[in-house]
């Protein structure tokens, strides 16, 4: 297991990915994007025409496809059976279906194994997700839980989509975020909650650099 593990959990749009990427860069650590893993499994299932409500078929997808996650130039490169799908997993249609994977205990258990296997390959990692500090890496040296106002989170998500060439309706996006929050916080397995020893950081009025500097101060 990595000698230094910093977990960054929080709801969608709170700034987890951006914060984790920049923090990992400053620490010369590997960035573990757990959302990319869930998206990769979702995309593989969609491409196979799998019924996303059929857990046994989804288990088969995970067990019978080669998912590879590597760091290149500070970014996580995602491959399914040798094909680079790093950009494809960000499609909004994939995003809307990730909950089929995230809500099932047996599937989450398989993803946790993937995440811990990733951590075995690097000395230092910064990992982001929704259960990193509570379930995947409960012994992490530092646990951060990011929060932000719903409206600000929706604006960030809309900007991200527009930059990638997708349409972005902020009202619809905010509703989707609130629905995702409800689903994530109320599920029985690995609900979205801060670890008891996590440090809460409100990113609503902070720049990315300010958030990262705050975390660096906690590390020091």
C-alpha positions in Angstrom: 0.0 0.0 0.0 1.1 3.6 -0.7 3.1 5.2 2.2 1.2 8.4 2.0 -2.6 8.4 1.2 -4.7 11.6 1.2 -8.4 11.1 0.7 -10.7 13.8 -0.7 -14.4 13.0 -0.5 -17.5 15.1 -1.2 -20.5 15.5 -3.4 -20.6 16.2 -7.1 -19.3 19.7 -8.0 -17.5 20.3 -4.7 -14.2 20.4 -6.5 -12.8 16.9 -5.7 -11.2 16.1 -9.0 -9.6 19.5 -9.6 -8.4 19.7 -6.1 -7.0 16.2 -6.1 -5.2 16.6 -9.4 -3.5 19.9 -8.4 -2.7 18.6 -4.9 -1.2 15.4 -6.4 0.9 17.5 -8.7 2.3 19.6 -5.9 3.1 16.6 -3.9 4.5 14.6 -6.8 1.9 11.9 -6.0 -0.4 9.7 -8.1 -3.9 10.9 -8.6 -6.6 8.2 -8.1 -9.8 9.2 -9.8 -12.3 6.7 -8.4 -15.1 8.2 -10.4 -13.3 7.2 -13.6 -13.3 3.6 -12.4 -17.1 3.6 -11.9 -17.6 5.4 -15.2 -15.4 2.9 -17.0 -17.5 0.0 -15.7 -20.6 1.8 -16.7 -19.4 2.5 -20.2 -18.3 -1.1 -20.6 -21.8 -2.3 -19.6 -23.5 0.2 -21.9 -21.3 -0.8 -24.9 -22.2 -4.4 -24.3 -25.9 -3.7 -24.2 -26.1 -5.0 -20.7 -29.2 -4.5 -18.6 -27.9 -2.1 -16.0 -30.4 -3.3 -13.4 -29.1 -6.9 -13.6 -26.4 -7.1 -11.0 -25.1 -10.6 -12.0 -24.6 -9.4 -15.6 -22.8 -6.3 -14.3 -20.5 -8.5 -12.2 -19.8 -10.5 -15.3 -18.8 -7.2 -17.1 -16.3 -6.4 -14.4 -14.9 -9.9 -14.2 -14.6 -10.4 -17.9 -13.2 -7.1 -19.2 -9.7 -5.8 -18.7 -9.8 -2.4 -17.0 -6.5 -0.6 -16.8 -5.8 2.6 -14.9 -2.4 4.3 -15.3 -1.0 7.8 -14.6 0.5 9.7 -17.5 1.6 13.3 -17.2 -0.3 13.6 -14.0 -3.6 12.3 -15.5 -5.3 9.0 -15.1 -5.6 7.2 -18.4 -8.4 4.7 -18.6 -8.4 1.8 -20.9 -11.0 -1.0 -21.5 -9.5 -4.1 -23.2 -6.6 -2.0 -24.4 -8.8 0.9 -25.9 -8.3 4.4 -24.5 -11.7 5.6 -23.2 -10.4 8.4 -21.0 -12.6 11.0 -22.8 -15.6 8.7 -23.5 -16.3 8.0 -19.9 -17.1 11.7 -19.4 -20.1 11.6 -21.6 -23.2 12.9 -19.7 -25.1 9.8 -20.7 -22.5 7.7 -18.9 -22.6 10.0 -15.9 -26.4 9.6 -15.6 -26.1 5.8 -15.4 -23.1 5.5 -12.9 -25.6 5.1 -10.0 -26.5 1.6 -11.3 -22.9 0.5 -10.4 -22.5 2.7 -7.3 -25.6 1.5 -5.6 -24.8 -2.2 -5.6 -22.8 -3.7 -2.7 -21.2 -6.5 -4.7 -20.1 -4.1 -7.5 -18.7 -1.6 -5.0 -16.7 -4.3 -3.4 -15.1 -5.1 -6.7 -14.3 -1.4 -7.3 -12.8 -1.1 -3.9 -10.4 -3.9 -4.8 -9.5 -2.0 -8.0 -8.8 1.1 -6.0 -6.6 -0.6 -3.4 -4.7 -2.4 -6.2 -4.0 1.0 -7.7 -2.6 2.2 -4.4 -0.2 -0.7 -4.3 1.6 0.6 -7.3 2.6 4.1 -6.0 4.4 5.5 -3.0 2.1 8.5 -2.6 -1.5 8.9 -3.8 -4.2 11.6 -3.6 -7.6 9.9 -4.1 -11.0 11.4 -4.5 -14.5 10.0 -4.4 -17.4 9.5 -2.0 -16.2 6.7 0.3 -12.4 7.0 0.2 -11.9 8.1 3.8 -14.7 5.9 5.2 -14.4 2.6 3.4 -11.5 2.3 0.9 -8.7 3.9 2.9 -9.8 4.2 6.5 -6.2 4.5 7.7 -5.3 7.4 5.3 -2.9 9.9 6.9 -5.2 12.9 6.0 -8.9 12.9 5.1 -10.6 15.9 3.5 -14.3 16.3 2.9 -15.2 19.1 0.5 -18.5 20.9 0.5 -20.0 23.8 -1.6 -23.4 25.5 -2.2 -25.6 23.6 -4.6 -25.9 26.6 -7.0 -22.1 27.0 -7.2 -21.7 23.3 -7.8 -24.2 23.4 -10.7 -22.3 26.4 -12.2 -19.1 24.5 -12.1 -20.6 21.4 -13.7 -22.2 23.4 -16.4 -18.9 25.2 -17.2 -17.1 21.8 -17.4 -19.7 20.4 -19.8 -19.6 23.5 -22.0 -15.8 23.4 -22.2 -16.2 19.9 -23.5 -18.8 20.9 -26.1 -21.9 19.6 -24.4 -25.2 21.6 -23.8 -25.6 22.7 -20.2 -28.9 23.7 -18.5 -27.9 25.0 -15.0 -31.4 24.4 -13.6 -31.5 20.8 -14.8 -27.9 20.2 -13.7 -28.6 21.5 -10.2 -31.7 19.2 -9.9 -29.5 16.3 -11.0 -26.9 17.2 -8.4 -29.5 17.4 -5.7 -31.0 14.0 -6.7 -27.5 12.5 -6.8 -26.8 13.9 -3.3 -30.0 12.3 -2.0 -29.2 9.0 -3.5 -25.6 9.0 -2.3 -26.3 10.0 1.2 -29.2 7.7 1.7 -27.8 4.4 0.2 -27.2 1.6 2.7 -23.7 0.8 1.4 -20.9 3.3 1.7 -23.2 6.4 2.0 -21.7 9.8 1.3 -20.7 11.0 4.8 -17.5 12.5 6.1 -15.1 10.2 8.0 -15.2 10.9 11.7 -11.6 12.2 11.5 -12.1 14.1 8.2 -11.5 17.9 7.9 -14.4 19.7 6.2 -13.4 22.4 3.7 -16.1 24.7 2.1 -15.0 25.5 -1.4 -17.9 27.7 -2.3 -16.0 31.0 -2.2 -12.5 29.7 -2.6 -10.4 29.4 -5.7 -8.8 26.1 -6.6 -5.4 27.3 -5.5 -6.8 28.5 -2.2 -8.4 25.1 -1.5 -5.1 23.3 -2.3 -3.0 25.7 -0.2 -5.4 25.1 2.7 -4.9 21.3 2.4 -1.1 21.7 2.0 -1.2 23.6 5.3 -2.9 20.7 7.0 -0.3 18.3 5.6 2.5 20.3 6.9 
